[in-house]
Amino acid sequence: MVALLNPPYRRDEGIKLWLVFYTMAMFSFVTVYTAMNLYIQSNAFIDNRISLRGSDTSGPFNYQYFIRATALGLIPSVMFNLNNWLADGLLVSSLFDAALTCPGIQCLLRS
């Protein structure tokens, strides 16, 4: 965040707040994803290692199968997809910005 807010070689440009908020959103999404996944793994492998809901199968994989349709199971999937969407958007937006760095006919003649 320090590099975003105070870059050493800034060319008389202000702080790009959209990039700061974008980075904060991406770190928040990946933090929620990681925390929820670790919580699910802890519950599955430590707390629920014995059979769940009277089924014959037992263990962590059975627990993860039963909770994947609940809010606890959906939150990591949603956060992962949102973070990937933001990362893809950042890559695509930089592609469009690169085309605008050399305006005029001279750029077309160089390539």
N, C-alpha and C positions, 0 to 999 in steps of 0.2 A: 504494500500500500504506500510505503514511503516513496518508492520509485514512481508510482503513478502521480503522487501529489507534489513531488519535488524532484523532477528529473534534472540531472546535472547539465545536460546539453539542450535545454529548451530554447527554441528559436523564436523568442518573443511570442510564444503561444500561451494561452491560458491553460488551466487545468481542464482536461476533458472529463467533465462530470459524468457523461454517459458511460465512459469506459470504467470509471471508478464504481458506479452503480452496477454495471454489467459484471465486473469482477467480484463485487460483494455478493451479488445474486448467485453466481456460479459457485463460489466458496460456500455459501449458505446451503445450497442444494446438495452439494457433495458431502457436507458435514452431516446434514439430516439423513442422507442415504447411508452413510457409514455408521452413524450411531444406531439407526434402526436395524441395520443388518447385524451389527454386533449384539444388540439386544435380542433379536430373534435367535441368533446362534447360541447365545447364553441360555435362553429359555429352552431351546431344543435339546442341547447336549448336556445340560446340567439339571434343569428343573423337570423336564418332561422326557426323560429317557426311558420311562416305563410306559406301558400301553395307555392310550388315550381314548376316552369315550367307549370303553368296553370292546374295542376291536381286537381281533386276534393278532394283528401286526402291531409292533411296538417300535419305539425308538424315535430319534430326532427327525428322520425323513417323514414319518407318519405325522408328526406334529406340524412340520412345515407344510405338508400337503393340506392339512385341515385349516390352517390359518391363512392360506394364500388368498382366500376370497374375503377375508375380513379387512378392516381398516389397517390393522397391524401389518398385514401382508401386502396391502396395496401401496402404502406410503413409500417404501423403498423403490418400487417399480415406477411410480409417478415421478419421484425425484430424479431417478436415473434418466428417464426419458426427457424431462425438462432440462437437465444439465447437458445432455447430448444435443438437444435442440439449440440451446444457447451457444454451445461450442461450434456447432455447424454454422449457425448464423454469424458468428464472429469470423469464421474462415471465409464464408461467402462474401460478407460485407467488405473484408479487406481486399478481395479480388476486384470488386467493383471500384474501390478507391484507387487501386493501382492503375486502372485504365485512365483515370482522370489526372494523373500526375504529370502528364506530358500533353498539354492541349495544343491544338494546331496541326497543320499539315506536315510539319517537320518530323513528328513522331511516326507518321505513316511512311514517310520516305526512308527513315532509318531502318525500319524492320523489313 
